[in-house]
Amino acid sequence: MTAAPSKDRVEAKLQDRVCAGKVRVMIVDDSLTVRTVFSRMIERENGLMISALASSAEKALAELARVTPDVILLDLEMPGMGGLEALPRILEAAPGARVLVISSLTAHGAAHTVQALALGAADTMLKPRPGGFDDDYRGQLLAKIRALKSPARLGTKKAVPGRFARRKVGKAPKVVAIGASTGGIHALNLLLNRIPAQFDLPILITQHLPASFIPVFAKQVELAARRATVLAEEGTEITRGRIIIAPGHGHLVVRRSAGRHVCGLAFHAVKSGCMPSVDPMFETLAEAFDGQVAGVLLSGMGRDGTDGAQSIVDAGGTIFAQDAQSCAVWGMPRAVTERGLVSAALPPDELAEKIVSSTGAGAWR
C-alpha cells in the first residue's frame, strides 16, 4: 500500500505549478523593514515571486526543506547562527539556488561579504542607508536577481559542450591576466588554489567589486594563491611571482617603460560601463607583451573582456574561459566562447591545469 503524500509535499507541488516560469526568490534578513521593502519590490515585477521569507538563518534552513528558490537574498549579520556561518549549509540544502549577499557598508561587513563570495555566494548588493531603497536601487536589485536565475530550473537552453570552435593555444605566455565578475571570486579561489607554488609568472586580476571591498579581496587572494599580492598603482612593476589587482576606482593598464613592464591606472568610460574593466587590461597587455599573454575570463554577467580578448588573440595570445556548467552567470565567458576566441572552456580547477600546461619551462622557478 502506497503511503499518502505529506502535506508539505503536496504544498510544494502546488507551488511548483504556480511558480512555473517565474524566478523564485527567498529573503533571509532579521529586519522586518528590509523583508517588507524587498518583498514589495520583487512582487511588483513580472516573472518574479517570493517563495519564502525568513527572519534568521535557522528559519531559512527549515524553510529550505519545503521550498526550492532560484535566488536567495541573504543578510550576513543576524542574531543566532548568522548568514556567513549558515551559508555552506544553505548552499548544500539548495544546490540549484544562487545566493545574493546583502552587505552592510562597514569594513567588517566587507570582510564577511568577500568571505561569503569565496565560499560560493554568487554576488553582493550593498544594503542602503535609510531612505536609500529608491527606484535606482530597485532596478539594480532586480537586474541582479534576473541574472542569477537558475537556467536549468527555468528551462533555459544550456550550452552544448563542444558546440563552439576552439582555437589552438598561442604564444608561450609571459603573464596571466584574469577577469571576473558575478560568481568570479569563488571561481578565482578554486583556480588559484590549483596553480603550483613553483609556477611564478605574474598574474594580473580585474574583479568587479565595490571599491571598498578591494583591499579585503586582495588579502584573500594572497592567502588563496600563496604569493605576494598588491593593488595596482601608477608605476607598479610587473614582476615574477607577484599578483597585481586592479583597484576599485580605476582600470589596470600596462605599458613598457625603460625595458620594464609597469602598471598604470586609467579612468576613461568603457563600452561595458564597468569600473574597473577587463578590456583595458587585456588590450594594453596584448600590446605591451606582444601577445605573450594568457587571458582568462571567469563567471560574470555582461560582455566585459570580449574586445580585450580579441586584442590578445589578434596579437597571438591565448584566451581561456570558465565553462557554462560551473558559472554562476555565464555572461563574460559566453561572449568570448561564442565569438570563437577560446582555446579551452573548463571548470576553474581544470582551467588552472590547462593554463599551467600551456606555458613553457620559463614559467617555473
C-alpha positions in Angstrom: 0.0 0.0 0.0 1.5 3.3 -1.0 1.7 6.0 1.7 -0.2 9.2 1.2 2.0 12.2 0.3 2.8 14.5 3.1 1.1 17.9 3.4 4.5 19.6 2.8 5.0 17.6 -0.5 1.5 18.5 -1.7 2.1 22.2 -1.0 5.5 22.0 -2.7 3.9 20.5 -5.9 1.2 23.1 -5.9 3.8 25.9 -5.5 5.8 24.4 -8.4 2.7 24.7 -10.7 2.1 28.3 -9.6 5.7 29.3 -10.0 6.3 27.7 -13.4 8.5 30.0 -15.4 9.0 32.5 -12.6 12.1 33.3 -10.7 11.5 32.2 -7.1 13.2 34.4 -4.5 13.8 33.7 -0.8 14.6 36.6 1.5 16.6 36.0 4.7 17.0 39.1 6.9 16.3 39.8 10.5 14.9 43.2 9.7 11.2 43.3 9.1 11.5 46.5 7.2 14.1 45.1 4.8 12.0 41.9 4.2 8.9 44.1 3.6 10.6 46.5 1.2 12.4 43.8 -0.8 9.1 41.7 -1.0 7.2 44.7 -2.4 10.0 45.4 -5.0 10.0 41.8 -6.2 6.3 41.1 -6.2 5.7 44.2 -8.4 7.9 42.7 -11.1 6.5 40.3 -13.7 8.3 37.0 -13.8 9.5 37.2 -10.2 7.9 35.9 -7.0 8.6 35.4 -3.3 8.9 31.8 -2.4 9.7 32.3 1.3 10.7 34.8 4.0 12.9 34.1 7.0 14.0 36.3 9.9 17.0 34.1 10.8 19.4 31.6 9.3 17.9 28.8 11.3 14.4 29.6 10.0 15.8 29.8 6.4 17.3 26.3 6.7 13.9 25.0 8.0 12.1 26.7 5.0 14.5 25.1 2.5 13.1 21.7 3.5 9.9 22.6 1.8 10.7 25.3 -0.9 13.1 25.4 -3.8 14.1 29.0 -4.5 16.2 30.1 -7.5 17.7 33.1 -5.8 18.3 33.7 -2.1 18.9 37.2 -0.7 21.0 36.6 2.4 21.8 39.1 5.2 25.1 38.1 6.8 24.8 39.9 10.1 21.9 38.4 12.0 21.4 37.2 15.6 22.0 33.5 16.2 23.8 31.4 13.6 24.3 34.3 11.2 24.3 34.3 7.4 28.0 33.6 7.0 28.0 30.6 9.3 24.9 29.3 7.6 26.0 29.8 4.0 27.6 26.4 3.4 24.5 24.7 4.9 22.2 26.9 2.7 24.2 26.0 -0.4 24.0 22.3 0.5 20.3 22.5 1.2 19.6 24.5 -2.0 22.2 23.3 -4.6 20.3 24.8 -7.5 20.0 28.3 -6.0 22.2 31.3 -6.3 22.9 33.4 -3.2 22.9 37.2 -3.4 24.6 38.6 -0.2 23.1 41.8 1.1 26.1 43.5 2.7 26.5 46.4 5.1 28.7 49.3 4.3 31.1 48.7 7.2 34.7 47.3 6.9 33.5 44.4 9.0 30.7 43.8 6.5 33.1 44.0 3.6 35.3 41.3 5.1 32.4 39.0 5.7 31.0 39.6 2.3 34.2 38.8 0.5 34.5 35.6 2.6 30.9 34.7 1.6 31.7 35.2 -2.0 34.8 33.0 -1.7 32.6 30.3 -0.1 30.2 30.2 -3.0 27.8 33.1 -2.8 27.3 34.4 -6.3 27.1 38.2 -5.9 26.7 41.0 -3.4 24.5 44.1 -3.1 25.1 46.9 -0.6 22.3 47.5 1.9 21.4 51.1 1.6 21.1 53.5 4.4 17.5 54.6 5.5 15.8 56.3 2.5 18.1 54.6 0.0 15.6 52.0 -1.3 14.8 54.1 -4.3 14.0 53.2 -8.0 17.7 53.1 -8.9 18.4 50.6 -6.1 15.3 48.5 -7.1 16.5 48.4 -10.7 19.9 47.2 -9.7 18.5 44.6 -7.3 16.0 43.2 -9.9 18.8 43.1 -12.6 21.0 41.0 -10.3 18.2 38.6 -9.4 17.3 38.0 -13.1 21.0 37.5 -13.9 21.3 34.9 -11.2 18.2 32.8 -12.1 18.9 29.1 -12.5 19.0 28.2 -16.2 18.2 24.6 -15.6 15.2 25.2 -13.4 13.7 27.8 -15.7 14.1 25.8 -18.8 16.8 28.0 -20.5 18.8 26.1 -23.1 22.3 25.2 -21.8 25.4 25.3 -23.8 26.3 22.2 -25.6 29.9 21.1 -24.9 32.0 21.2 -28.0 29.4 23.3 -29.8 31.8 26.3 -30.3 35.0 26.3 -32.2 38.3 26.1 -30.2 41.5 27.9 -31.1 44.9 26.5 -30.9 47.0 27.7 -27.9 49.1 30.7 -28.9 52.5 32.0 -27.9 54.0 30.9 -24.6 52.8 33.5 -22.2 54.9 35.7 -20.0 51.9 36.9 -18.0 48.5 35.6 -16.9 45.6 38.0 -16.8 42.2 37.1 -15.2 38.9 39.0 -15.5 35.9 38.1 -13.3 32.6 39.4 -12.1 29.5 37.8 -10.6 30.4 34.4 -9.1 34.0 35.1 -10.1 35.5 35.2 -6.6 34.6 31.6 -5.8 35.9 30.5 -9.2 39.1 32.5 -8.8 39.8 30.9 -5.4 39.4 27.4 -7.0 41.7 28.3 -9.8 44.4 29.9 -7.7 44.4 27.0 -5.3 45.3 24.6 -8.2 48.3 26.7 -9.5 51.5 25.2 -8.1 53.7 27.4 -6.0 56.6 26.8 -8.4 54.7 28.5 -11.2 55.8 32.1 -11.0 54.5 34.0 -14.0 53.0 37.3 -12.9 49.2 37.3 -12.5 47.0 40.4 -13.1 43.4 40.4 -11.9 40.4 42.6 -12.6 37.4 41.7 -10.4 34.2 43.7 -10.5 33.6 44.7 -6.8 32.6 47.8 -4.9 35.8 49.8 -4.3 35.7 49.5 -0.5 35.8 45.7 -0.9 39.0 45.5 -3.0 41.6 45.7 -0.2 39.9 42.8 1.6 39.6 40.9 -1.6 43.4 41.4 -2.2 44.3 39.9 1.2 42.0 36.9 0.4 43.7 36.4 -3.0 47.1 36.4 -1.3 46.0 33.6 1.0 44.4 31.5 -1.8 47.4 31.9 -4.2 50.2 31.7 -1.6 52.1 34.5 -3.2 52.6 38.3 -2.8 49.7 40.4 -3.8 49.5 44.2 -4.4 47.0 46.7 -5.6 48.0 48.4 -8.9 49.3 51.9 -8.7 50.9 54.2 -11.3 54.3 52.7 -11.9 53.8 49.3 -10.2 56.3 47.0 -11.8 55.1 43.6 -13.1 57.5 41.0 -11.7 57.5 37.2 -11.5 55.8 35.6 -8.6 53.6 38.6 -7.9 49.8 39.1 -8.2 48.6 42.6 -9.1 45.0 43.6 -8.6 43.0 46.4 -10.2 41.9 48.9 -7.6 38.2 49.7 -7.4 38.5 53.3 -8.7 40.4 52.8 -12.0 41.3 50.4 -14.8 44.5 48.5 -14.6 46.6 49.2 -17.8 50.1 48.1 -18.8 52.9 49.7 -20.7 56.6 49.2 -21.4 58.9 51.7 -19.7 62.8 51.6 -19.9 62.8 47.9 -20.6 60.3 47.0 -17.9 56.6 46.3 -17.8 54.7 48.6 -15.5 51.1 49.2 -14.5 49.2 52.4 -14.8 45.7 53.5 -14.0 43.1 54.8 -16.5 39.7 56.3 -15.7 38.0 56.6 -19.1 34.5 55.4 -19.8 34.3 52.0 -21.5 31.7 50.2 -23.5 30.7 47.8 -20.7 30.3 50.6 -18.2 32.4 48.7 -15.7 35.0 50.3 -13.3 37.4 48.7 -13.3 37.0 47.0 -16.7 38.8 43.9 -18.0 39.0 45.3 -21.5 41.7 47.9 -20.9 43.8 45.4 -19.0 43.6 42.8 -21.8 44.1 45.4 -24.6 47.2 47.0 -23.1 48.7 43.7 -22.1 48.4 42.4 -25.7 50.4 45.3 -27.0 53.0 45.6 -24.1 53.8 41.8 -24.1 53.5 41.3 -27.9 50.7 38.7 -27.5 52.6 36.6 -24.9 49.5 36.6 -22.7 47.2 34.0 -21.3 43.9 35.7 -20.7 41.2 34.1 -18.5 37.5 35.1 -18.2 35.6 33.7 -15.2 31.9 33.9 -14.2 30.3 37.2 -14.7 27.4 39.0 -16.4 27.7 41.1 -19.5 30.5 41.2 -22.1 33.3 43.0 -20.4 36.6 41.5 -21.6 35.4 40.4 -25.1 37.1 43.2 -27.0 40.3 42.9 -25.0 40.3 39.1 -25.6 40.1 39.8 -29.3 43.2 42.0 -29.0 45.1 39.2 -27.2 44.1 36.6 -29.8 45.0 39.0 -32.7 48.4 39.5 -31.1 49.0 35.7 -31.0 48.0 35.1 -27.4 45.6 32.7 -25.8 42.1 33.0 -24.1 40.7 30.5 -21.6 37.2 30.7 -20.2 35.1 29.1 -17.5 32.5 26.7 -18.8 28.8 27.3 -18.6 28.0 24.5 -16.2 30.3 25.8 -13.5 29.5 29.5 -13.8 27.1 31.4 -11.5 26.5 33.6 -14.5 27.7 32.6 -18.0 27.9 36.0 -19.5 31.5 37.2 -19.9 32.8 33.7 -20.7 29.9 33.1 -23.0 30.7 36.2 -25.1 34.3 35.1 -25.8 33.3 31.5 -26.3 30.6 32.3 -28.8 32.9 34.6 -30.7 35.3 31.7 -31.2 38.2 33.2 -29.2 38.6 30.5 -26.6 41.2 27.7 -26.6 39.6 25.9 -23.7 36.4 26.3 -21.7 36.6 24.3 -18.4 35.7 24.5 -14.7 38.1 26.6 -12.7 40.3 23.8 -11.3 40.7 22.3 -14.7 41.4 25.8 -16.2 44.4 26.1 -13.8 45.9 22.9 -15.1 45.3 24.0 -18.7 46.9 27.4 -18.1 49.9 25.8 -16.5 50.3 23.2 -19.2 50.2 25.9 -21.9 53.4 27.6 -20.6 57.0 26.7 -21.3 59.8 25.9 -19.0 60.4 29.6 -18.5 57.3 29.9 -16.3 58.8 27.9 -13.5 61.2 28.7 -10.7 
